[in-house]
Amino acid sequence: MNQQRIHAFTSITTNYLPKARVLAASVKQLAPDIGFHLMLSDDPPPGFDLASEPFDSVITLGDLQIDNLEQWVFGHTVVELCTAVKGFAFQHLFDRLGAEKAFYFDPDMVVFSRLDELCRRLDEHAILLTPHQTAPEKTFESIIDNEFASLKHGVFNLGFLGARADGQGRAFIDWWAARLRDFCHDNTDRGLFTDQRWVDLAPCFFDDLEVMRDAGFNVATWNLTHRRVTGSLAGGVKVNDEDLGFYHFSGFDSGAQEAMLNKYGQDNPALIELRNWYLAECDKAGQAQLGKRPGKYAAFDDGTTISRAQRVLYREREDLRKVFPDPFCTAPQHHCYRDWYQVNAAEPSVSGVLTVKPDVAFSVVLQDFIAYAERRVAGARRLRGWRKSVAGAVLRAGAGLARKVLV
């Protein structure tokens, strides 16, 4: 096995750097020749020195092939952004670094063993996926906690993904990256949950794919009802008598991991040891210093926090993107999206979904929309300077398009 043509990466903002360090160190300990890369959608922290880190390179947003980057980034929350870049990062590993096989691991994972087995499996299949559940739940409560969550958030946990650079592996990555370019959003009303729900379709589109049902891979609180974890870190951890491959410490920052562990594994000494060990490793990697650090793209350039509603409206309105090409800018001499939003769109608007009764004609809906837009623009016209020009642009782009449809 030529490990030099095998690469792995994780995707973070800087507050997740401690976890990424723990993950990268675990991979390097098992396979020093595998390249491990940090996809960083943020500025690195002060004093960051790649030479002293367990990463072979840092991939930045500027390294990816994404048009209108600032506008695209603005339309995503932190979680959406870190998942949306994953397909592009795979392409970067394939095209720029010559990877023949590539793996993605969530930053809150640790690889304990069986990395060589994952590499061999990519000889047999072009795509490797791990499902959230591999057996039916048996209690009402666990059905709600686990199976309902899979229906809402995706059958497969995209905290892990393996793909080859050829054949269906590359075809899958290119398809997935294209979907994430436009539709990597946390919007379950539309059937979307970041990068995961898309991959529910993967077994329909690609047959050179393995659904890995091994008990030792991607162990997490959502599958503990069917995975018996035994042993110790010193003597080796087993899962249903298999060696533990990698564990997913998902939900640490929110408290969900501790709550679900108390629910499904509170009397298991092996699980408690794993949790305590991971907390200690993250502390050594800088969790206290970096864990609450705000990301570069969490705020406008004056430090004002960007709301989800502001992001959704901007990404769904082409006219706004044309008028405000730099949405982060708040300089008074420029057209400023933040100020426009405060005047024109202060009412709650976060879903971006227009719901219409099925018995209402589409032309009626458009007429109502035109009337609404014209009322809003009439008010905006009373404002001075740039507000007047922006209002005209909004009216021409929105109402003009609607009238074309009516005709």
C-alpha positions in Angstrom: 0.0 0.0 0.0 1.5 3.3 -1.1 0.5 5.6 1.7 2.0 8.6 0.0 -0.9 8.6 -2.5 -3.4 8.4 0.4 -4.6 11.6 2.0 -7.1 12.6 4.7 -8.5 15.9 5.9 -10.9 17.5 8.3 -12.9 20.8 8.0 -13.0 23.4 10.7 -13.1 27.0 11.9 -10.4 27.8 14.4 -12.5 27.1 17.5 -12.3 23.4 16.5 -8.5 23.4 16.0 -7.9 21.6 19.3 -10.1 18.7 18.3 -8.6 18.6 14.8 -5.1 18.3 16.4 -6.2 15.3 18.4 -7.7 13.7 15.3 -4.6 14.4 13.1 -2.3 13.1 15.8 -4.3 9.8 15.9 -4.0 9.3 12.2 -0.3 10.2 12.1 0.4 7.7 14.9 -1.1 4.9 12.9 0.1 5.9 9.4 2.8 8.6 9.4 3.1 8.6 5.6 -0.6 9.4 5.0 -1.0 13.1 4.3 -3.3 14.9 6.7 -4.7 18.3 5.8 -6.6 21.0 7.6 -9.5 22.6 5.6 -9.7 25.9 7.5 -12.6 28.3 6.7 -11.2 30.9 9.0 -8.1 32.8 10.0 -5.5 30.8 12.0 -5.0 31.8 15.6 -2.1 34.1 16.5 1.2 32.1 16.7 -0.1 29.3 14.5 3.0 27.5 13.0 2.3 24.7 10.6 5.8 23.2 11.3 4.8 22.4 14.9 1.3 21.1 14.0 0.3 17.5 13.1 -1.0 18.7 9.7 0.8 18.4 6.4 -0.9 21.5 4.9 -3.7 24.0 5.5 -6.3 24.3 2.7 -7.9 27.7 2.6 -11.1 28.9 1.0 -9.0 30.7 -1.6 -7.5 27.3 -2.6 -10.9 26.0 -3.7 -12.6 26.6 -7.0 -15.6 28.6 -5.8 -16.9 31.6 -7.8 -18.0 34.8 -6.0 -16.4 33.4 -2.8 -17.3 36.2 -0.4 -21.0 36.2 -1.4 -21.1 32.4 -1.2 -19.5 32.3 2.2 -21.9 34.9 3.6 -24.9 32.7 2.7 -23.8 30.0 5.1 -23.7 29.6 8.8 -20.5 28.2 10.3 -21.8 24.6 10.3 -23.1 25.0 6.7 -19.8 26.5 5.6 -17.6 23.8 7.1 -19.7 21.1 5.5 -20.2 22.8 2.1 -16.5 23.0 1.4 -15.9 19.2 1.9 -16.6 18.2 -1.7 -14.3 21.0 -3.0 -11.6 19.9 -0.6 -11.8 16.3 -1.9 -11.3 17.7 -5.4 -8.3 19.7 -4.2 -6.7 16.6 -2.8 -7.3 14.7 -6.1 -6.4 17.5 -8.5 -3.7 19.4 -6.7 -2.0 16.9 -4.4 -2.4 13.8 -6.6 -4.3 11.7 -4.0 -5.5 8.4 -5.3 -7.6 7.7 -2.2 -8.9 10.3 0.3 -10.8 10.2 3.6 -12.7 12.8 5.5 -13.0 12.7 9.3 -15.0 15.1 11.4 -12.7 17.0 13.7 -14.4 15.5 16.8 -13.3 11.9 15.8 -10.3 9.9 16.9 -8.9 7.0 14.9 -7.8 4.2 17.2 -7.0 1.4 14.7 -7.9 -0.3 11.4 -6.8 2.6 9.2 -5.1 0.1 6.9 -8.4 -1.7 6.6 -10.1 1.4 5.4 -7.4 1.9 2.8 -7.8 -1.7 1.6 -11.6 -1.3 1.3 -11.1 1.5 -1.1 -9.4 -1.0 -3.4 -12.7 -3.0 -3.4 -15.2 -0.1 -3.5 -14.9 3.5 -4.8 -17.0 5.0 -2.0 -17.2 4.2 1.7 -20.1 5.4 3.9 -21.1 4.7 7.5 -24.9 4.7 8.4 -26.1 6.3 11.6 -27.9 3.0 12.5 -27.2 -0.5 11.4 -30.1 -2.3 13.3 -33.7 -1.4 14.1 -34.3 0.2 17.5 -36.4 -1.7 20.0 -37.8 0.9 22.3 -40.1 3.8 21.7 -37.6 6.2 23.2 -34.6 5.0 21.1 -36.8 5.1 18.0 -37.4 8.8 18.7 -33.8 9.6 19.6 -32.1 7.7 16.8 -34.3 6.6 13.9 -36.3 9.8 13.8 -32.9 11.7 13.7 -31.8 9.7 10.7 -35.0 10.5 8.9 -34.5 14.1 9.6 -30.7 14.5 9.2 -29.7 11.8 6.9 -29.2 8.0 6.8 -25.4 8.3 6.6 -23.2 10.1 9.0 -20.9 12.3 6.9 -18.5 12.6 9.7 -16.7 9.9 7.7 -16.3 9.5 4.0 -13.9 7.6 1.9 -13.5 8.0 -1.9 -11.2 7.0 -4.7 -10.0 9.5 -7.3 -11.1 7.4 -10.2 -14.4 5.9 -11.6 -17.5 6.3 -9.5 -15.4 7.7 -6.6 -14.6 10.8 -8.5 -18.1 10.9 -10.1 -19.6 10.8 -6.7 -17.4 13.6 -5.3 -18.1 15.8 -8.3 -21.8 15.3 -8.0 -21.8 15.9 -4.2 -19.6 19.0 -4.5 -22.0 20.5 -7.1 -24.9 20.0 -4.8 -23.1 21.5 -1.8 -22.2 24.5 -3.9 -25.8 25.6 -4.1 -27.7 23.6 -1.5 -25.7 22.8 1.6 -28.1 24.4 4.1 -29.7 23.4 7.4 -33.3 23.6 6.2 -35.2 20.5 7.1 -38.4 22.1 5.9 -37.0 21.7 2.4 -35.6 18.3 3.1 -32.0 19.6 3.5 -29.5 19.1 6.3 -26.1 20.4 5.2 -24.1 17.8 3.3 -25.8 14.7 4.7 -29.3 14.4 3.2 -27.8 14.6 -0.3 -25.9 11.4 0.3 -29.2 9.5 1.0 -29.3 9.4 -2.8 -25.8 8.0 -3.3 -26.8 4.3 -3.3 -29.3 5.0 -6.0 -26.8 6.8 -8.2 -23.6 4.8 -7.6 -23.3 1.0 -7.2 -19.5 0.9 -6.5 -20.3 1.9 -2.9 -19.9 0.1 0.4 -22.2 0.8 3.3 -19.9 -0.1 6.2 -21.9 -1.8 8.9 -18.9 -2.8 11.1 -19.6 -2.2 14.7 -16.1 -0.7 15.2 -16.4 2.2 12.8 -18.0 5.5 13.6 -19.1 4.5 17.1 -21.2 7.3 18.6 -24.0 7.9 21.1 -26.6 7.4 18.4 -25.7 3.7 17.8 -24.7 2.6 21.4 -28.0 0.7 21.7 -26.5 -1.9 19.4 -22.8 -1.6 20.1 -21.3 -3.1 23.2 -18.1 -1.3 24.1 -15.6 -3.1 26.3 -12.0 -3.1 27.3 -9.7 -0.2 28.0 -7.4 2.2 26.3 -4.4 0.4 27.7 -5.5 -3.0 26.7 -7.5 -2.2 23.6 -11.1 -1.2 23.2 -13.6 -3.6 21.6 -17.0 -3.0 20.0 -19.1 -6.1 19.7 -15.8 -8.0 20.0 -14.3 -6.0 17.1 -11.3 -3.6 17.5 -12.5 0.0 17.8 -11.6 1.7 14.5 -12.7 5.3 15.1 -15.0 6.9 17.7 -17.1 10.0 17.0 -17.2 12.3 20.0 -20.1 14.3 18.5 -22.0 16.8 20.6 -19.3 17.7 23.2 -19.7 21.5 23.0 -23.5 21.5 23.0 -23.7 19.0 25.9 -25.6 16.5 23.8 -22.8 13.9 24.0 -22.8 13.9 27.8 -26.7 13.7 27.9 -26.9 10.8 25.5 -24.0 9.0 27.0 -25.7 9.2 30.4 -28.8 7.9 28.8 -27.4 5.0 26.8 -24.0 4.3 28.3 -23.8 5.6 31.9 -22.8 2.3 33.4 -20.2 1.5 30.8 -16.6 2.1 32.2 -15.0 1.8 28.7 -17.2 4.7 27.4 -16.6 6.8 30.5 -12.9 6.3 30.1 -13.0 7.3 26.4 -14.9 10.5 27.2 -12.5 11.5 30.1 -9.5 10.7 27.9 -10.8 12.8 25.1 -11.6 15.8 27.3 -8.0 15.7 28.6 -6.5 15.4 25.1 -8.5 18.4 23.9 -7.5 20.4 26.9 -3.8 19.7 26.1 -4.4 20.7 22.5 -5.7 24.2 23.5 -9.5 23.8 24.1 -9.6 26.4 26.8 -7.8 29.0 24.7 -9.5 28.4 21.4 -12.8 26.6 22.0 -14.9 29.7 22.2 -13.1 31.8 19.6 -15.5 33.4 17.1 -14.9 32.7 13.5 -13.9 35.2 10.9 -17.1 35.0 9.0 -19.4 35.1 12.0 -19.7 38.9 11.8 -19.7 41.9 9.5 -16.4 43.7 9.2 -17.3 46.0 12.1 -17.8 43.1 14.4 -21.6 43.0 14.3 -22.9 39.4 14.4 -24.6 38.2 11.3 -27.9 36.6 11.9 -29.2 33.5 10.1 -32.0 35.6 8.7 -29.6 38.0 7.1 -27.7 35.1 5.5 -30.8 33.4 4.1 -32.2 36.5 2.6 -29.0 37.4 0.9 -28.3 34.0 -0.6 -31.9 33.7 -2.0 -32.0 37.2 -3.5 -29.9 37.6 -6.7 -30.8 41.3 -6.8 -29.3 41.9 -3.4 -26.1 40.0 -4.4 -25.8 42.3 -7.4 -26.4 45.5 -5.4 -24.2 44.5 -2.5 -21.3 42.4 -3.9 -19.4 42.6 -0.6 -22.0 41.7 2.0 -19.5 41.8 4.9 -18.6 45.5 4.2 -20.1 48.2 6.5 -18.1 51.2 5.3 -20.5 54.2 5.1 -19.2 55.3 1.7 -20.4 52.0 0.1 -23.8 50.5 -0.4 -24.1 48.4 2.8 -26.2 45.3 3.0 -26.4 45.4 6.8 -27.9 48.9 6.8 -30.3 48.0 3.9 -31.5 45.0 5.9 -32.1 47.0 9.0 -34.4 49.4 7.1 -36.1 47.0 4.7 -36.1 43.5 6.1 -36.1 43.8 9.9 -39.1 41.6 10.3 -38.3 37.9 10.9 -37.6 36.0 7.7 -35.4 33.0 8.2 -36.9 30.0 6.3 -36.8 31.5 2.8 -39.8 29.3 2.0 -43.0 30.7 0.5 -45.9 28.5 1.5 -49.0 28.6 -0.7 -52.3 26.8 -0.4 -52.7 24.3 -3.2 -56.0 25.8 -4.4 -54.5 29.3 -4.9 -53.6 30.1 -8.5 -49.9 30.9 -9.1 -50.8 34.1 -10.9 -52.7 35.4 -7.9 -49.7 34.7 -5.7 -47.4 36.7 -8.0 -49.9 39.6 -8.1 -49.9 39.7 -4.3 -46.1 39.6 -4.4 -45.9 42.5 -6.8 -48.3 44.6 -4.7 -46.2 43.8 -1.6 -42.9 44.6 -3.4 -44.3 47.9 -4.7 -45.5 48.9 -1.2 -42.1 48.2 0.2 -40.3 50.1 -2.6 -42.7 53.1 -2.2 -41.6 53.4 1.4 -37.9 53.0 0.5 -38.1 55.7 -2.2 -38.7 58.2 0.6 -35.3 57.4 1.9 -32.2 59.3 0.8 -29.2 58.4 -1.3 -28.3 54.8 -1.8 -31.6 53.6 -0.3 -33.4 55.1 -3.2 -31.2 53.4 -5.8 -31.3 50.0 -4.1 -35.1 50.2 -3.9 -35.3 50.7 -7.6 -33.0 47.8 -8.3 -35.0 45.5 -6.1 -38.3 46.5 -7.8 -36.9 46.1 -11.3 -35.3 42.7 -10.5 -38.2 41.3 -8.5 -41.4 42.7 -9.9 -40.1 42.7 -13.5 -39.4 39.0 -13.3 -42.7 38.3 -11.8 -44.6 40.2 -14.6 -42.7 38.1 -17.2 -44.0 35.0 -15.6 -47.5 36.3 -15.6 -47.4 37.1 -19.3 
